[in-house]
Amino acid sequence: MRQSTISIRVDQGLKNSFDSLCEAFGLTATAAFNIFMKAVVRERKIPFEIKADDVEMVRSKAMDAFFSMRKAAVSSGDADMSLEVINSEIEAVRNGRR
């Protein structure tokens, strides 16, 4: 059977942990990926659930982040900015790139 190479980039710490775990299983990383790919092809699905937060959860997290940043801005003495001021700052940055 003709062989192919797949190159992927991953965090070094994740790779080291994955390699150690594969070794404990008596596998190489290549063997583990082959098992994964064969399962995907055989089952015609990713063999584990991939799930995004629901819209309300994302909205809630965004609002929490917004209020947290706003509180930090107030604590640091930064005044609220009007939309006009924000747009002028954006325009200044864009003009600086040109």
Residue pairs with C-beta under 8 A, 6 or more apart in sequence:
6 33
10 18
15 29
18 29
18 32
19 29
22 28
22 29
22 31
22 32
25 32
27 35
36 47
39 47
40 46
40 47
52 58
53 61
73 80
81 89
